[in-house]
Amino acid sequence: MQSFLKKTVYAGLTLFALGSLAAVNTTTANAKKHVTTKRVAKKVKKGKHTKKQTKVTVTYYKVHFAENAAYAKSNGVVSIMNKPGKLGNAKVVANKTTMRRLAKSKLPENVFHVYGMAKTNTGLYYAHVVTLGGKYRGWIYVGKNDFQYNLDNITKNTGISATKTLRYGANPSNVNVKILDKLWTYPKFSRYNARVVSHKKASYINDDFVVESAVYNTRGWLYYYVQDAKKKSVNGWIYSGCTTARNAKKDTKKTSKKNPAKTPTDNKQTQSNTTTTTPTSSTYNLVFKYNGNFVSTKIVNLSDLSVNGTPVVTPDSISKFIPSNYQITTDANAINTDGPMVNGGTAIINLNAVPATRLTIAIKQKDTGALLTPSSDLVTTLNEAGQDLLNQKLVLNGQSINADAVKSILTNRNLLSIDQSKLSTSGAGSLQFVGVDTTAVDASNPTVTLYYK
């Protein structure tokens, strides 16, 4: 199935950008870009009954799958090699015995992530794979069909076949919970880039959360997608056994009573006994990402995406669900769906941060932290530097400041050194630029703070 997914105020100079806000242009990826590497097959001594072997060359390609459509299971019939198997000196990484064991395994870490493709000059295709647990990595034969855009195109009964790492689950009867462990960007071993969320555990562990979605992994363990009831930026996935119902008796069908705080492990956690009833309502998952990183997941009704009676995912139909301070990218890969618009389906939406349209520049003395007041002629120069930042869209709402970009503009405006006579400081000489506050920009008061010493 799918992927689930869900500073100080300084006195300064206010600058206003001219014109309407424009979307950030990004370069459309060239989906067919590839690098060709030639390899020569191992030479065979000529004999009376030996035919001269053809040189084998391989072309390597990038693959283009939706986030939850890049996974496969072993079929147990082909070994994994350290290079496409028809090339000379290829070595076995995982033999057929190991692949048969992986084929029977339900452990999520034994699912393969497919992240590359190779084609030989003889028409054979190989997939570049790695198990989600990271133990096995290499190339595996997958037949004679191009699967660059769809794993379902892999020839049947070859090395691997497409699979889903997660399936839909019903929410608990009481969706208000306390959590007992750290949050993840995706359920562990369900995505190649699943990781602990960047927020510090101590900052949210005592908060109340709301369960917004539920999934089972390949072994039947139940995970919840939870949202902090007060902090909108704090959300993620957690094993259901690491939650406890708030102000209500815990639903024993969803979580084990014996050790609710225990995180599932391969050898110790038993399979959940939860039923897999699919809810009657038709929902759809909108997973938002910025620069490849998870931002949030919105679970919406298919009817909310309906245009003239038909559900569609377009910039217009999902506009009201886009996280604040973001906008959809303008490239061809802005929206990626995992198939038809059906109950439980998923779309991955790539975002750009919204550029600031006004800006406050504050100058501080590094040693004392004192706010400095510029002279009138310095104000003009700072206005020009601020306008440069806005024109080049270098100040993005909700994102940290790029210090190198700021320094480049200050260099162009001769602001790396400021004479003290132009600032509210005493003494001769000048102050040197030493850095910029890289705290995320507050959209309600976008500020760039420059430090001088």
Secondary structure, DSSP 8 states (H G I E B T S, - for coil): ------------EEEE--S-----------TT-EEEEE---------TT-------EEEEE-----TTS-EEEE-SSS-EESS-TTSTT--EEE-HHHHHHHHH---GGGSEEEEEEEEETTS-EEEEEEETTSS-EEEEEEESS--TT-GGGS-TTSSEEE--SEEEE---S--EEEE-S--BSSSTTSSTT--B-SS-GGGTTTSEEEEEEEEEETT--EEEEEEESS-TT-EEEEEGGGEEESSS---TTTS-SS-TT----TTT-----------SS-EEEEEEEETTEEEEEEEEEGGGGEETTEE---TTTTGGGS-TTEEE-SSTTSEEESSSS-TTEEEEEEEEE-B-SEEEEEEEETTT--EE---HHHHHHHHHHHHHHHHTT--BTTS---HHHHHHHHHHTT-SEEEGGGTT--SSSEEEEEEE--S---TTS-EEEEEE-
